[in-house]
Amino acid sequence: MRKIKQFKVSVHLKEILRRIRLANIDHAAAGFPLESDLAVFIASLHKTLRPGVVYEFIEGQCLELTGAGIKQQDRFSVCAITLGREIEEAALKIENMQAAAIANIVIYDFLKTAVFFIADLIKEDAQKEDYITECYELLYSPVFSYGPLPRFLREAVKIDPQAAKTALPLLFERLKADKINVKFEDGKVSPKATIVFMMPWYKKKGKK
């Protein structure tokens, strides 16, 4: 069953501020001498969010993935999540490098929150069928101009990029990703602040 929906992304302000502190960015040089200034900046980025998700449970082989040489479990979910184009446009307008680095940290945290929220929904669907889900497998995740990738992307299982690039346009057509304004054009995913992943389902141990 395919599901297309909009949802809200929560702001974990304390966690975002902690990540910014760990990045050793000069707040004053970025234009945010006080944490309250950072909070206002984070809130301004949050207002630009236009999140959307489409995901589908698949039983058996998905021709769009098989044709690209991507292996799948007998049961799995495939998902595309976007934060929308507006937050990317807001970040591109930032000329100060330190402020841009902070914006990247904030965007990645919003993406993490969105991924974990949808992964939990998929987990609940699997549990209803006596299945469990484990790690997600990335088909696409964005790389922004400043700052390192966050841990949740660095440590994720990644599908071969060439295989993923072959599968993505067909997969988007199957998922009807245009309903959340996600496209694959000229070899690129847009909006950039988008994540696409597979989530295998495994039968619970001890169940026949």
Buried (B, 14 or more C-beta within 10 A) or exposed (E): EEBBEEEEBEBBBEEBBEBBEEBEBEBEEBBBEEEEBBBEBBEEBBEBBBBBBBBBBBEEEBEBBEEBEBEBBEBBBBBBBBBBBBBBEBBEEBEEBBBBBBBBBBBBBBBBBBBEBBBEBBBEBBEEEEBBBEEBBBBBBBEBEBBEBBEBBEEBEBBEEEBBBBBBBBBBEBBBBEEBBBBBEEEEBBBBBBBBBBBBBBBEEEEE
